[in-house]
Amino acid sequence: MTTRRTFLGASLGLGTALALPNLARGASPKVVVVGGGFGGGTAAKYVKKLMPAAEVTLVERDKQFVTCPFSNYVIGGIEKMQTITHGYDKIAKRGVKVVHDEAVGVDPTARKVTLKGGAVLDYDRLVLSPGIDFVWGGLEGYDEAAAEIMPHAWKAGPQTLLLRKQLEAMKDGGTVIIVAPDNPFRCPPGPYERAGTIAWYLKNNKPKSKILIFDPKETFSKQALFFESYENLYPGMIQWIGGKQGGKVTKVDPKSMTVEAEFGEEKGDVINVIPPQRAGKIAQVAGVSDEKGWCPIDPRTMESTRVKGIHVVGDACIAGAMPKSGTAANSQARNAAAAIAAMLEGKEPPEPAFANTCYSIVAQGYGFSVTGVYGATPEGIKEIAGGVSKLKAPPKDRDLEAAYAYDWYRGIMYDALG
Amino acid sequence: MRTQRIVPFNMALAAAAIGLAAPAAAAPTAETIARNCVVCHGPKEAGQLEIPKLANYPARKMTEMLTGFRDGQKEATIMNRIAKAFTDEQIAALAAYFANQ
C-alpha cells in the first residue's frame, strides 16, 4: 500500500494524466463514489462501463433513491410514491459495489474515505455527488423541528408525504404558502411547478383555496410559461409575490403558522418552506466547498479546483450556466466518468459535452421545458444553445411535453441506476 | 448558421495561437455528445413510449431532421432549441454514430 501511494504521489506531481499506479502494476484502480442520486449513480455506472477493470464502490446512506423529479406530482396527487422510489439492485448487477453507509471522513492525501460504520475505503479517484444540505437557521425560525410542521419537501421521501398529507387534511378555502428560496438552489423551476401541481389538486378537490408564493427573486426559471399556465389552468388561484413587492420572507413561526415577509405577515394553513442550501456536508468535510458552501470545479474533468483527486458533480458543484438539476448532474457525471477513465489510463481527458433538460408538469397533460447544451471554457461551463418552450403553444404541444417528461424520467432512471 | 459559438478552451487557445479554425481533435466526439441524447431518447431497455429511439436511425434522415430543427424548417417542441448547438460536421458525425449502433 505504501509503495502504491508513494508512486501515486510522485506521478501526481507530473500531472494528473500520468497518475497511473494500479494499471501499470496490474492492480485494479479504485474509484469511490459518494451519493447515489442522479450524479453518483451515473458516475459509478459509467466508470464501470468505460473501465471494467476498475473497482467501483458506490456509497449511499439510503436503501432506496426517492427522486425529487416527479415528487411534485406525488404532492399534487398525480403520482404515487412508488413511481419515484428506486432500488440499487440493477446498478449492483452491473458490477458496481453498493455500500449502504454514510461517508463521514475524507483524507485526500492518503486517498481514503471513512464510513460511519467504521470501514475505510481506498481510492485513486473519488467522486462526490452529495447533493444539497439545508442551512438550518439561515431563515429565522426554520430548523429541523420546524420542518416537521412546515415541510420543505425539497429532499424527496417522508417530507414529500408529509406535505401531501397536510394538503389532504386542509379545509376547502385554505391558504397554501410556498416560500421560495434565493439563488442558487436545487431545481430552479421546482417551487413554481409545485404551485401548479398543488393547484391541480386544489382545483379538483378544494376549489375555494388559494396559493401564495413568497419569493425574494424578481425572475425565475420558465417564469412566463408558469404565469401563462397559472392563468390558463387556475385563474385567480395562485398569487406570486416577488422581491419588488416585498416577497422576501425574513422569519417563519411554526407555532402560529405565520410567515413574515418584507411586505407584512401572512398566515397559512399549509406552509411549504424551501430553505437556503449549500453542498452536502461531506463536501465541507473533504474541503472541496468554498465560503459560500458550493464546490468549484474544473469544467473539463469536474475535478475539484481545491482538492486534487476529488471530482464533484451535481447540485453540490458550481457548474456555471448549468442549473442544479437531475439532468445536469447526470450529464456532469458522465463527462466526469470519461475523464476519470482516461486519467486512470494515463490519457488526456476527452473534451466534455454537457446538456440539460428539465420538464415541468403543472397539470395532467400540461408540460413545458427548458433545455441547454453546454461546453467547457476557461471561464467555466457556458451555454452554447438552449431555451424554453414557446409561449402560447397549442395544447397538443403542452400535452406532448408532458408525455416527453415521462419518457425523460424513464430514460434518466435507466441511465443513472438501470 | 449561428454567429456565436462557444469554443472549448484548448480549441480556443490553439485557434488564437495559429489564427485558424479550431482543430477538430479538441471538440467533443460524437459519442460524448450522443451520450447526452440517449437520456431522453434512450436505449429500448429504458422503455420510452413517445420519444423516438436513435439506435440504427437512418443517417440521411437524422441529418435532415437535425438540420431542419436547427434552421427553423421543422417544427418541434424541444429539438429546435437543442439542434442550434451543432455544426453541420457535428450533425453528420452524430448521424453516422447512431446509424452504426
Interface residues (C-beta under 8 A of the other chain):
Chain A: R300 T327 N330 S331 R334 N335 A338 P350 E351 P352 A353 F354 A355 T357 S369 T371 V373 G375 A376 T377 P378 K382 E383 I384 A385 G386 G387 V388 S389 A393 D397 L400 E401 A403 Y404 Y406 D407 W408 R410 G411 I412 M413 Y414 D415 G418
Chain B: R2 R5 I6 V7 P8 F9 N10 M11 A12 A26 A27 P28 T29 T32 I33 R35 N36 V38 V39 C40 H41 G42 P43 E45 A46 G47 Q48 L49 E50 I51 T77 I78 R81 I82 A83 K84 A85 F86
